[in-house]
Amino acid sequence: MDQLLQQNYLVILLVLWQIPWKGWALWKASRNNDKSWFIVLLILQTLAILDILYIYVFSKKKSNS
C-alpha cells in the first residue's frame, strides 16, 4: 500500500511538471501560427521534453525576408 501511495505522488509530480510547459508551448505555437507544432504538442506526451525544446529552440520568430 505504501508503494502505491509513492507511485501516486510521482504521477502527481510529473503532471504538475508537465502542465505549465504544455500550456506555454501550446500558447507559443498558436501565437506563432505553427499549426503543425500545435497538433504535435497537443497529441504527444513527452514529460514536457518536446514542449521545452519547442519553446527554446523551434519557436524563434521567423524573419520576413
MIKETOR-599889 format. One record per residue (C-alpha): residue in three letters; x, y, z. Coordinates in Angstrom, 3 decimals. Layout:
BEGIN
@resn:ALA | px:X | py:Y | pz:Z
...
This chain:
BEGIN
@resn:MET | px:0.000 | py:0.000 | pz:0.000
@resn:ASP | px:2.867 | py:2.387 | pz:0.839
@resn:GLN | px:4.463 | py:1.752 | pz:-2.546
@resn:LEU | px:1.185 | py:2.538 | pz:-4.317
@resn:LEU | px:0.973 | py:5.854 | pz:-2.471
@resn:GLN | px:4.535 | py:6.734 | pz:-3.523
@resn:GLN | px:3.666 | py:5.993 | pz:-7.153
@resn:ASN | px:0.670 | py:8.322 | pz:-6.928
@resn:TYR | px:2.930 | py:11.121 | pz:-5.667
@resn:LEU | px:5.274 | py:10.531 | pz:-8.580
@resn:VAL | px:2.417 | py:10.747 | pz:-11.087
@resn:ILE | px:1.124 | py:13.928 | pz:-9.450
@resn:LEU | px:4.605 | py:15.492 | pz:-9.558
@resn:LEU | px:5.032 | py:14.566 | pz:-13.218
@resn:VAL | px:1.659 | py:16.061 | pz:-14.118
@resn:LEU | px:2.412 | py:19.246 | pz:-12.176
@resn:TRP | px:5.741 | py:19.478 | pz:-14.030
@resn:GLN | px:4.171 | py:18.916 | pz:-17.448
@resn:ILE | px:1.075 | py:21.155 | pz:-17.350
@resn:PRO | px:2.816 | py:24.578 | pz:-17.282
@resn:TRP | px:5.285 | py:23.568 | pz:-20.007
@resn:LYS | px:2.488 | py:22.149 | pz:-22.164
@resn:GLY | px:0.403 | py:25.291 | pz:-21.766
@resn:TRP | px:3.303 | py:27.618 | pz:-22.561
@resn:ALA | px:4.369 | py:25.617 | pz:-25.625
@resn:LEU | px:0.803 | py:25.429 | pz:-26.973
@resn:TRP | px:0.371 | py:29.163 | pz:-26.399
@resn:LYS | px:3.603 | py:29.975 | pz:-28.247
@resn:ALA | px:2.718 | py:27.624 | pz:-31.113
@resn:SER | px:-0.681 | py:29.251 | pz:-31.557
@resn:ARG | px:0.784 | py:32.781 | pz:-31.356
@resn:ASN | px:3.423 | py:31.859 | pz:-33.966
@resn:ASN | px:0.747 | py:30.298 | pz:-36.184
@resn:ASP | px:2.598 | py:26.949 | pz:-36.091
@resn:LYS | px:-0.377 | py:24.656 | pz:-36.662
@resn:SER | px:1.739 | py:21.541 | pz:-37.173
@resn:TRP | px:3.642 | py:22.097 | pz:-33.939
@resn:PHE | px:0.413 | py:22.829 | pz:-32.079
@resn:ILE | px:-1.054 | py:19.482 | pz:-33.146
@resn:VAL | px:2.148 | py:17.545 | pz:-32.348
@resn:LEU | px:2.477 | py:19.198 | pz:-28.922
@resn:LEU | px:-1.181 | py:18.593 | pz:-28.144
@resn:ILE | px:-1.041 | py:14.887 | pz:-29.008
@resn:LEU | px:2.394 | py:13.782 | pz:-27.772
@resn:GLN | px:3.072 | py:13.359 | pz:-24.081
@resn:THR | px:6.842 | py:13.513 | pz:-23.575
@resn:LEU | px:7.183 | py:14.696 | pz:-19.958
@resn:ALA | px:7.472 | py:18.215 | pz:-21.409
@resn:ILE | px:10.750 | py:17.491 | pz:-23.209
@resn:LEU | px:9.268 | py:18.264 | pz:-26.629
@resn:ASP | px:7.448 | py:21.292 | pz:-25.184
@resn:ILE | px:10.669 | py:22.713 | pz:-23.719
@resn:LEU | px:12.513 | py:22.141 | pz:-26.994
@resn:TYR | px:9.789 | py:23.953 | pz:-28.911
@resn:ILE | px:9.821 | py:26.910 | pz:-26.507
@resn:TYR | px:13.591 | py:27.428 | pz:-26.511
@resn:VAL | px:14.693 | py:26.074 | pz:-29.913
@resn:PHE | px:11.955 | py:25.882 | pz:-32.522
@resn:SER | px:9.698 | py:28.846 | pz:-31.660
@resn:LYS | px:12.082 | py:31.588 | pz:-32.722
@resn:LYS | px:10.283 | py:34.299 | pz:-34.658
@resn:LYS | px:10.558 | py:33.815 | pz:-38.381
@resn:SER | px:12.053 | py:36.720 | pz:-40.309
@resn:ASN | px:10.010 | py:38.299 | pz:-43.089
@resn:SER | px:12.780 | py:38.216 | pz:-45.700
